[in-house]
């Protein structure tokens, strides 16, 4: 399982998309989500029958999230309806939330037999909030439907897929250099503090080894009178 610390290349890519209006991003991705809903909605609905709510998948550092809404069953759709769309965390009405670094989410989705987030969850690389029962039901639904990164990627427009790959490749060296610079800065900043702490610790240890300090004896007037 991928373990991510600090800023990752795709987190930085997410920050670069913030100036884009959400309406533009939504218009660009809407055809893909409509297609995913048509193709995968019925298969997921079979496994998620009886479930309602909204699952929000949030890549850390990105201003948008993917939402899977499970609508109640009706006479026309006795198993309910599954909808997929793009949203923003600020306007989300999610009842369950999954959040992790984009690389962690992609790693989970790349599994051929469906995502297994146990390792990522216990290592704190992945966070779940809200209705965890809905999260687990969606995981098993993905396994049953054979939904993974490879099957989803077939429907991503080629220019968008190339852009993500390009940004990831270009930003990876930048991320590595930034992490090294941060480590150097931390070393320079905390080195004097570590020295002071080491000296203070040594002094405390010496005082403890010397035993309790002897308190001065209080001399009374009677002691003075008797010499």
C-alpha positions as CSV (number, residue, x, y, z in Angstrom):
1,X,0.0,0.0,0.0
2,X,1.3,3.4,-0.9
3,X,2.2,5.6,2.1
4,X,2.1,9.3,1.6
5,X,3.6,12.0,3.8
6,X,3.7,15.7,3.1
7,X,2.8,17.1,-0.3
8,X,2.6,14.6,-3.1
9,X,2.8,15.4,-6.9
10,X,-0.9,14.9,-7.4
11,X,-1.7,17.1,-4.4
12,X,0.3,19.8,-6.0
13,X,-1.5,19.2,-9.3
14,X,-4.8,19.6,-7.4
15,X,-3.6,23.0,-6.1
16,X,-2.9,24.1,-9.6
17,X,-6.5,23.4,-10.6
18,X,-7.9,25.8,-8.0
19,X,-8.0,28.8,-10.3
20,X,-10.3,27.0,-12.7
21,X,-14.0,27.7,-12.1
22,X,-15.9,24.7,-10.8
23,X,-18.5,25.1,-13.5
24,X,-15.8,24.6,-16.2
25,X,-14.4,21.5,-14.5
26,X,-17.9,20.2,-14.0
27,X,-18.7,20.7,-17.7
28,X,-15.5,19.0,-18.8
29,X,-16.1,15.9,-16.6
30,X,-19.9,15.6,-16.8
31,X,-19.9,13.4,-19.9
32,X,-17.5,10.9,-18.2
33,X,-19.7,10.7,-15.1
34,X,-22.8,10.3,-17.1
35,X,-21.2,7.4,-19.0
36,X,-20.0,5.9,-15.7
37,X,-23.5,6.2,-14.3
38,X,-25.0,4.5,-17.3
39,X,-22.5,1.7,-17.4
40,X,-21.8,1.0,-13.8
41,X,-25.0,2.3,-12.1
42,X,-27.1,-0.9,-12.7
43,X,-24.3,-3.2,-11.6
44,X,-23.6,-1.3,-8.4
45,X,-27.3,-0.9,-7.8
46,X,-27.7,-4.7,-7.6
47,X,-25.3,-4.9,-4.7
48,X,-26.4,-1.6,-3.0
49,X,-30.1,-2.4,-3.1
50,X,-31.7,-1.0,0.0
51,X,-28.9,1.5,0.7
52,X,-29.4,5.2,0.6
53,X,-27.1,8.1,1.1
54,X,-24.2,9.9,-0.5
55,X,-20.6,8.7,-0.5
56,X,-18.0,11.5,-1.1
57,X,-14.5,10.5,-2.2
58,X,-12.1,13.3,-1.5
59,X,-8.5,13.4,-2.8
60,X,-6.5,15.5,-0.3
61,X,-5.4,18.8,-1.8
62,X,-8.0,18.8,-4.6
63,X,-10.8,21.4,-4.6
64,X,-13.3,18.8,-6.0
65,X,-14.6,15.4,-4.9
66,X,-16.4,12.5,-6.5
67,X,-19.8,11.7,-5.1
68,X,-21.8,8.5,-5.5
69,X,-25.5,9.1,-4.5
70,X,-27.8,6.2,-3.7
71,X,-31.4,7.3,-4.3
72,X,-34.3,5.5,-2.7
73,X,-36.2,2.8,-4.6
74,X,-39.3,3.7,-6.6
75,X,-41.9,1.8,-8.6
76,X,-39.8,2.6,-11.8
77,X,-36.5,1.6,-10.1
78,X,-37.2,-1.0,-7.4
79,X,-33.5,-1.4,-6.7
80,X,-32.9,2.3,-6.3
81,X,-30.7,4.6,-8.5
82,X,-27.0,5.2,-8.4
83,X,-25.7,8.5,-9.6
84,X,-22.1,9.7,-10.0
85,X,-21.1,13.3,-10.1
86,X,-18.4,15.9,-9.4
87,X,-18.9,18.2,-6.4
88,X,-17.1,20.5,-4.0
89,X,-16.5,19.7,-0.3
90,X,-18.2,23.0,0.6
91,X,-21.5,22.1,-1.1
92,X,-21.4,18.4,-0.4
93,X,-24.3,16.7,1.3
94,X,-22.4,13.5,1.9
95,X,-23.4,11.0,4.6
96,X,-20.1,9.1,4.3
97,X,-16.6,10.5,3.4
98,X,-13.4,8.8,2.2
99,X,-10.4,11.0,2.1
100,X,-6.7,10.3,1.3
101,X,-3.8,11.5,-0.9
102,X,-4.7,11.1,-4.6
103,X,-1.9,8.5,-5.0
104,X,-3.4,6.4,-2.2
105,X,-6.9,6.5,-3.8
106,X,-5.4,5.5,-7.2
107,X,-3.5,2.7,-5.5
108,X,-6.7,1.4,-4.0
109,X,-8.6,1.6,-7.2
110,X,-5.8,-0.2,-9.1
111,X,-6.5,-3.5,-7.3
112,X,-8.0,-6.0,-9.8
113,X,-10.3,-7.6,-7.2
114,X,-11.5,-4.3,-5.8
115,X,-10.1,-1.8,-3.3
116,X,-9.0,-3.1,0.1
117,X,-8.5,-0.1,2.3
118,X,-7.8,-1.9,5.6
119,X,-4.1,-1.4,5.4
120,X,-4.4,2.3,4.4
121,X,-7.0,2.9,7.1
122,X,-5.0,1.4,9.9
123,X,-1.8,3.2,8.8
124,X,-3.9,6.4,8.8
125,X,-3.2,7.0,5.1
126,X,-7.0,6.8,4.5
127,X,-9.7,8.4,6.6
128,X,-13.4,7.4,6.8
129,X,-16.1,9.5,8.3
130,X,-19.9,9.2,8.7
131,X,-21.8,6.1,7.6
132,X,-19.0,3.5,7.4
133,X,-21.6,0.8,6.6
134,X,-22.3,2.6,3.3
135,X,-18.5,2.7,2.6
136,X,-18.2,-1.0,3.1
137,X,-21.2,-1.8,1.0
138,X,-19.8,0.3,-1.8
139,X,-16.5,-1.5,-1.6
140,X,-18.2,-4.9,-1.9
141,X,-20.3,-3.6,-4.8
142,X,-17.2,-2.5,-6.6
143,X,-15.7,-6.0,-6.2
144,X,-18.8,-7.7,-7.5
145,X,-19.1,-5.3,-10.5
146,X,-15.4,-5.6,-11.4
147,X,-15.0,-1.8,-11.1
148,X,-11.4,-0.7,-10.8
149,X,-9.0,1.9,-12.1
150,X,-8.4,0.1,-15.4
151,X,-12.0,-0.2,-16.3
152,X,-12.7,3.4,-15.3
153,X,-9.7,4.8,-17.2
154,X,-11.1,3.5,-20.5
155,X,-13.7,6.3,-20.3
156,X,-11.4,9.1,-19.3
157,X,-10.8,11.5,-22.3
158,X,-7.3,11.0,-23.6
159,X,-6.2,14.7,-23.2
160,X,-7.2,14.6,-19.5
161,X,-5.4,11.3,-18.9
162,X,-2.3,12.7,-20.6
163,X,-2.5,15.9,-18.6
164,X,-2.7,14.0,-15.3
165,X,0.3,11.8,-16.3
166,X,2.3,14.8,-17.4
167,X,1.6,16.8,-14.2
168,X,2.5,13.7,-12.1
169,X,5.7,13.1,-14.0
170,X,6.8,16.8,-14.0
171,X,6.0,17.4,-10.4
172,X,7.5,14.2,-8.9
173,X,11.1,15.6,-9.1
174,X,9.9,18.9,-7.7
175,X,8.2,17.1,-4.8
176,X,11.4,15.1,-4.0
177,X,13.5,18.3,-4.0
178,X,11.0,20.1,-1.8
179,X,11.0,17.3,0.7
180,X,14.8,17.3,0.9
181,X,14.9,21.1,1.3
182,X,12.3,20.8,4.1
183,X,14.4,18.2,5.9
184,X,17.5,20.5,5.7
185,X,15.5,23.4,7.0
186,X,14.2,21.4,9.9
187,X,17.7,20.2,10.7
188,X,19.1,23.8,10.8
189,X,16.1,25.1,12.7
190,X,16.0,22.4,15.4
191,X,19.7,21.7,15.8
192,X,20.3,24.5,18.4
193,X,17.1,23.4,20.3
194,X,18.3,19.8,20.4
195,X,21.7,21.0,21.8
196,X,20.0,23.0,24.5
197,X,17.6,20.2,25.3
198,X,20.6,17.7,25.6
199,X,22.4,20.0,28.0
200,X,19.3,20.5,30.1
201,X,18.7,16.8,30.2
202,X,22.3,16.2,31.3
203,X,22.0,18.8,34.1
204,X,18.8,17.2,35.4
205,X,20.4,13.8,35.4
206,X,23.3,15.1,37.4
207,X,21.0,16.7,39.9
208,X,19.0,13.5,40.3
209,X,22.2,11.5,40.7
210,X,23.4,13.8,43.5
211,X,20.3,13.1,45.5
212,X,17.8,15.4,47.1
213,X,19.2,18.8,48.0
214,X,19.8,19.3,51.7
215,X,17.6,22.0,53.2
216,X,19.3,24.5,55.6
217,X,18.5,23.9,59.3
218,X,16.4,26.5,60.9
219,X,18.0,27.8,64.1
220,X,15.6,28.7,66.9
221,X,16.1,31.3,69.7
222,X,16.5,28.4,72.2
223,X,19.4,27.0,70.2
224,X,21.0,30.4,70.2
225,X,20.6,30.8,74.0
226,X,22.2,27.5,74.7
227,X,25.1,28.1,72.5
